[in-house]
Amino acid sequence: MKNLYSLSEIEKACGGKNNIKIFKKSNDTITMTVKDRSLIDIEAIQNIKQVKQVDFKNSRLKIAINKKMEGKKMVKGKKDFTNLAETIVENIGGQENVLGLRHCVTRVRFRLKNEAIANDDILNNSEGIISVVKAGGEYMVVIGNEVADVYDAVRTKLGLVDDDVVVSEEKSDQKLNPFIKVLNTIVGSVGPALNMICAGGILKGILTILTMTNVLSTESGLYLLMNAMGDAVFFFLPVILGYNLARHLGGEPFLGLVIGAILCYPTINGVDINLFDQVINSTYTSSFLPVIAITALAVPLSKFFKKYTPAAVQGFLVPVLTLLIVVPLGFVFVGPAVNAIGVGVNNGITFLLNTVPLLAGIIVTGAYQIMVLFGVHQAMTSFSFMNVLSGNPDQLMALVMFPSFAQIGVVLAMYVKTKDKKLKSIALPAFLSGIFGVTEPAIYGVTLPRIKMFVISCIGAMTSGIVVMLTGTVMYSFTGMGVVSILGMVSTENPNFIAPIMAAVVPFAVSFLIAFVVFNDKEKTN
């Protein structure tokens, strides 16, 4: 009986990964050049179920895949990513090379012990993978819209179940900037809740439209209920982040949850609390940094207590001891300090935007997609994102939402003008995902290989910065990316849809027109 198709089987029959010099994979063909042709087992390759034909000449091997048979394995109607996960894990150096794992909107992000042993060429040429990016101490496999499913398949391949996380005391061979390390930790706590944060922001945007058009009265019961739906995720953000961060750090998730709940407790918010002869008055509901800092302190402390506490009383004594130390310490020192840092950073960015607004807007929007390329765009927006989640309007977050419209303007122009069927098949889904702010398929698959088109998208993006700064557009709540982000830029007190719509339409139109004039099918790919 023939085997099910997998890259690992093909690699094995070709003498192993070390025998493969060049590897390329298209929709229905695998082409590779090998070092030692004597190691090739043609019969083994032919016995793989989905292999339709094998051609071997000199040291070049060409394998035709029967696409009708490939991918038939389905689970409850969903596409199966087992083979892709297997390919990823094998080519990042195996399970023993993985020190950390998470995912964002389009990328599965690994922290590897040794990035040098990862096989970039095979991953870059594997179907289902858009590209590989290395930045900020992370090895990122760009997937696109199906990233969550691929991430789950990778977790399964690594033997992780339920709330298991990859936590290793080993150090990576890559030197990680302390700031990037902190940033990765923060992002790791937000990521799992991002969809719920978007949902809350969208509900608030819908509520704004309903009240603005007098469809719903602010006195009605439905308004109160919908307002609670939209506000809850932001009001209780410390609870959500505490749980996620404790889990991300390999601690007890409910320890982080309880710390977040303590910070949200009504009678200790916005009132004078006398602790150790210091009067503290802070509000922690909807806050971001305090729960991050306190939980980051609590997790290693709880591990220390667990190590030296008898097993019979660990269950209740460890959290008691941990909370007795970190909560008072957090209220007196940590919370106020990190709040001050957040305010300081935000004031610095605000000062820059207020001092040279047009120049700042042009630079930020023009450079943003380049930062996306290297996966470091979150470093610039992390504090502004926290600012929005804390209920404060933020202009930087408004600026970074609109470059995606310039990108899809270029992609649509290319789709309309090209006669290349392959380019059309890539451009259309890239355009559709880009509408909702997921631009990696557009960047890596369409514009970046034709560098002139990518430059045009950056030029078009600059016009969005001009519009944002001239109209004073700010983000009031995070509703998601792309077209739905417009909802988050409308004030509930003074609704105005014109400015954010202009900030989206102008870069789209400018990029579309320039690309339509400049692009032709003879454009060289890199």
N, C-alpha and C positions, 0 to 999 in steps of 0.2 A: 504494500500500500504506500502511495506517495505521501511525502511529508507536507504539512502546511507551510506556506511561503513565509519566510522571515529572512531578514538580511544576515542574521547570525549564521543561518544554515549555509547561505551562499558564501559568506566569508570563510567558513570552516572548510567548505569544499574547494576554496581557492587557496588553501594553505595558510589561512589565518590573516588577521588584519596587517601583520607585519610584512606579508608578502604582497600587499596591494599598494602600488605606487600612486596611481591616479584612479579616482572613483567618481562616476557621474551617474545620476539617476533622473530620467524623465518620466513621463506618465506611464509609458509601457515598455521602456528599455533601460537596462542597466549596462553601462559600458565601463570597463576597467582595464588598466594596464598593470601587469604583474611583474615582479622581480625575477621569480624562478618559475618558469612554465612547467617544470617537472612536478611541481606540487599540486597542479590543477587536477581535480577528479571530475572529469566531464560526466561520467555516469551518475555520480552523486547529485550533480547539478540538475541533470535531466530528470531525476527522480523526485525533485521538488514539485509539488502539485501544480503551482501556478506558472511554472516555467513552460513556455510554448516552444521556444527554439534556442539553441546554443550555437554560436559561431566562435571558433577559436583560431586565430591566425597570428603567427609570430608570438608576441607576448600580449596581444590585445584580445580581450574577451568581450563578446557582445551577447547579452541574454535578453530575449524577448519575453515579456510577462503577459499572461492572459488576464487582462483587466476585468473581464466578465466574472472570473472566478475570485479575483482578489477582492477583499473587503466584504465578502458575503457573510462573514461571521459577524452577527449582530447581537446586541443585547437589548431586549425590549425596544426594538426599533431604532436604537441609537448606533452610531458608527462606533466600531471597535478600534481603540487606539493601542491595543496591547503590543502589536509589532513596532509601532512608532516609539512607544515607551521603552521597549527592549533595545531598540537602536540607540536611543538617547543615552540610556544608562550605560550600555556597553562602550559607547564612544566618548563618554566623559571620564572614563577610567574605572568604571564599575562602582558598586555600592561602597567599597572601602575608601573611595576617593571623595565621597560626599560628606561634607561637614555641615551643610545647611541647605535648606530648600524652602522656597516660597514662590508665589506667582503674582504678577500684577495683571494689568488689563490684557496684555498681549504676549507676555514673556514668562517662561518658566525660568526662575532665577536660582542658580546653584552657587553655593560657596564651596569651592573645591580645595582639597589639600594641596594638589599640584595641578595647575591648569595646563602645564606643558605636555602632559600625557594625554590630554583630550584630543580627539581626532576631528579637528575643525573641518577638514575637507569633506569627509563622509557626511557629517551633520549638515553642512551647507548645501550638499547636493542630494539630500534625502527628501523624498516627497512628504509634504506635511510640515516641513520646516522652512521658514522664510529666510532666516539668516541666523548667524551666531554673533553675539556682541560681547566684548569683555570690557568692563569698566566698573570702577568703584568697588573692586574686590569681589565682584560677582561674575559668574560665567552664565550669560543669558542666552537661552534658546528661544528665538522669536517664532511664535506659533501663529498668532492672529486671533480670530474670534473663538476658536475652539480650545483656547489655552486652559480653561478650567477642566475640561474633559481629559486633556493630555496630562495635566498636572495630577489628576486623580489616578490615571493609569501609571504614571511614574511612581507615585506613592505606593501603589499596589506592587509594582515591580521591586521597590525597595523594602517591601515587607511592612509598610506602615499601615495601620488601621485606626479607625475612629479618630481620637484626638492625639495620636502619636505624632511626635515631631522629631526631626533629625537634630540631635543635640550632641556635639562631640567636644570633648575637652582638648582634642588635638588642635594644633595651630596650623593654619594654612601657610603654604610656602610663599603666598603673596602677602606683601606688607600692606596692611589696611590702615588708611588714614583714620585717626580717631573720630573725626567729624563724620566720615562716611559710615563708620561702624555704628555710631549713634543714630544716624539717619536711617540706616537699614533696619535697625531695631524699631524705630518709630514707624516706618512704613510697614514693617511686619505686623504691627499691632493694628494698623488701620485697614490693611488689605482685606481681611475676611469680612469686614463690616461695610466695605465700600458700596456694595449694591443697596444695602439698607439705608445708608446715608444718602445715596442718590434718590431712593424712593421717597425719603422724607422731604428732600428738597423739591422734588417734582410735585408732591402733594401740596406743598406750600405755594408753588407756582400756580397750580390749578386753582387753589383757593383764592389766590389773588385775582385770577381771571373771572371767577364766578362772582366775587364781590364787586369787582370793577364794573361788570356788566349788569349789576343788580339782579343777577339770577339767584343769589343767596344773600340773606341778611346776616349781619354780624351778630344779631340777637338770637338767631335760630339755633336749635339744638344740633342740627346737622353741621353748622359752621363750627360749633364748639368741639364736636366729635372729630371733624376733619382737621381742625387746628391741632388737636391732641395727637392725631396720627402723624402730622408733619413735624411737630415740635418734639415728640417723645425721644426720638433717636438722638437729637442734639442735646436735649435737657439731661438725659441720662448717659451721655457719651462717656463719662468716666467709668461707668459700670461696664460698658461694652469694651472699651479699650483696656481696662484692667484685666478682664478675662482673657482677651486676645494676647496681651503682652506676656502675662504669666505663662500661658501655653507656649508662646513663641520662645520664651527663655527656658522652657523645659521644667517649669514649676507647676504647682497645683493651680489650675485655672480659677477655681472658686476663691482662692486667696486674693487674686487680682480683682475678681468680681466684688468681693466684700469690701476691699479697699475703695473701689469706685463707689459703692453704695454708701460707705461712711462719708465720703466727700460730698455726696449729694443729699445727705441727711438734712432736712429743712432747718432744724433749730441751730445748726452750726454754720449756716451760710449767711453772710451779710450782717453778722452781729459781732460785738466785741467779746473776745474770748481771752481770758487772762491765763497764760501758761508760763510758768517759771519767771514771773514778774515782767512778762512781755504781753502787751495787748495786741492780739491778732484779729484783723477784720478782713476776711477774704470771702469771695464767692467762687465756689468750685463747680457748680452745675454748668454744663456746656463747656467746661474747660478741657484742655488737652494735655499740656505739659505736666501739671502736678501729679496726676495719676500715673503718668509714664515714669516720672522720677521716683515716686514712692514705691511703685510696684517693682521697678528695677532694683531697688534697695531691698525690698522684702523677699524676693525670690532666693537670692543667694543666702540671706540670713536664715530663711526657713530650712534650706538645705543643710546649713551648719547645725541648726538645732536638731534636725532629724537624725543627723549622724551621731549625736551624743545623747539622744533621748531614748529611754527604754521603749521597746516596741509596744508594750501594753498600754502606754499613755500617749504615744506619738500622735494619734488621730486628733485629739483635742488640745494637747499641751503645746505642740509646735505652733499652730496658728495663734493660740493665746499669747505665747511669748513673743512671736513675731509682731503681732498687732500692737501689743503694749509698747514696743520699741519704735516701730516705724511710723505709726500714726501721729503720736505727739511730736516726734522728730520732724515728720513731714509738715505738720501744721506750723511749727515754729521756724524751721529753716528752709526745708526743701520747697514746699509750695510757694511761699512768697518769693524765693530766689528765682525759681524757674519762670514764674509769672513775670518777674521783672525782666528776665532775659528775653522772653517772648515779646514783651512790650518794646524793649530796646531795639530788637532786630526789626520789628514792624515799623517803628518810628524812623529807623535808618532808611528803609526802603521807601517809606512815604516821603521822607525828606528829599531823596533823589528824584522821585517822580514829580514832586512839587517844584523842585529847583530847575530842572531841565526836562520838563514833561515830554515835549515832542521827541527830543533826542533819546530819552530813556525809553519811550514807547517804541520808537523805530528799532533801537538796538535789541530790546527784549524780544519783540515779535520776529525780527529778522534772524536772530540767532537761535530761537527756540527749537526749531526743527533739527538744527545741527546738534543741539543738546540731546534731543530725542534719539538721534542716531547712536550716541554713545551711552544712552541710558542714564544720564546724569541730570535730566531735567527736574527730577524731584528735589534735588539739592537746592535749586533756586526757589522752588515754590512751597517747600515744606512748612515754613513758618507762616506764610500767607494762607496756606490751606488751613492751618490750625486757627488762624485769625478768623476765617470765615466760619469754621465750625463753632467758634466761641461766640458767634452772633455779631461780629464786626464786619462791616462792608470793606472790601479789599479790591484795589485797582489792579494789582499785579496778577491776581487770579483771573480778572477779566481779560487782561492782555494775553495770557497764554492759552485762552480758549479758542481764539480766532485764527491762528495760523493754519489749523486743519482745513479751513475753508479755502485757503489759497492752494493747499495741496490737492484737494479734490477738484478744484477748478482746472488745474493743469491736467489731471488724470482724465477728466471728462473731455477736455479738448483733444487729447491724444486718442481717446476712444472714438470720438466722432470723426476724426480726420484719418486715422490709420486704416489701411486695407489689410493689415497683418492680422490674420485670424487668431493667432496665438496671443498677440498683444491685446486684442479685444477681449479674449477669454480671461486674461489676467486683470485688465483695467476695470471691467465692469464690477466684479465683486469687491475690488479694492476701493472703487468709488462709493459703493453702497456702505461698506464698513466705515469709510472715512466720514460719511454723513454724521455718524454717531461718535466721531472723534478718534476712532481707531485707525491711525494713519500708517502704521508700520507696513501693512501689505502694499499700500500705495508707494511709500518711500523705497522699501527694499526691492519690491517687485517691478515697479513701473518707472519712477522718476530718477532714482539714484543711479541705476544702470545707464541712464542717459543724462549725465551730470548737468547738461545745460537746462534740462527740464526741472531738475531739483533746484538749481539756482533761481529759475523763474518763480518757483513756488516761494522761495525765501524773499524775493523782491515783492511779490504780491502780498506776502504776510506783513511786510512793513507798513502797507497802507492800512491794515487793521489797527496797528499801533497808533497811527495818526488819528483815525476816527475815534478810538477809545479815549485818547487823551483830549481831543478837542470837544468831545461830547460829555466828558466826565463819567463815562460808564464805569460802574463798579459791580463786583459780585456780592450779592446779599446772602445767597445760600447756594450750596453746592447741589445741583440737580443732575449732574452727570456731565458728559463731554459732548462735543459736537452740537447738533441742532437743539438738543434738549437743554444745553447750558444757557440758552437765551432766557429760559424761564427764571433761572436763578439771578438774572441781572435786572429784574423788574422789582422795584420797591413796592411793598404792600401799601405804604402810605401815599406815595405819589407815582402810580404806575405809568411807565413810559416804555413802550415796546420799540419805538422808532430807532433809538440810538443803538441798542444791541443788534437789531436786525440789519441796520446799516453796516455795523462793524463786521457782520458775517457776509453780507452781499458784496460790499466793495472789494475785499481781497479775492473773493471767488470770481467776480467779473473781470477784474484786472488780470489775474493769473490766467483765466480762460482765454481772454482775448490775445494776450502776448503769446501764450503757448500755441494757440490755434494758428497764429501767423508764422511763428518760428518753426514749429515741429514739422518734420517730414519723415517718411519711413526709411530714409537713408541715414537717419540719425544713428551714429555709432553707439554701441553699448560698451560699457567698461568691462 
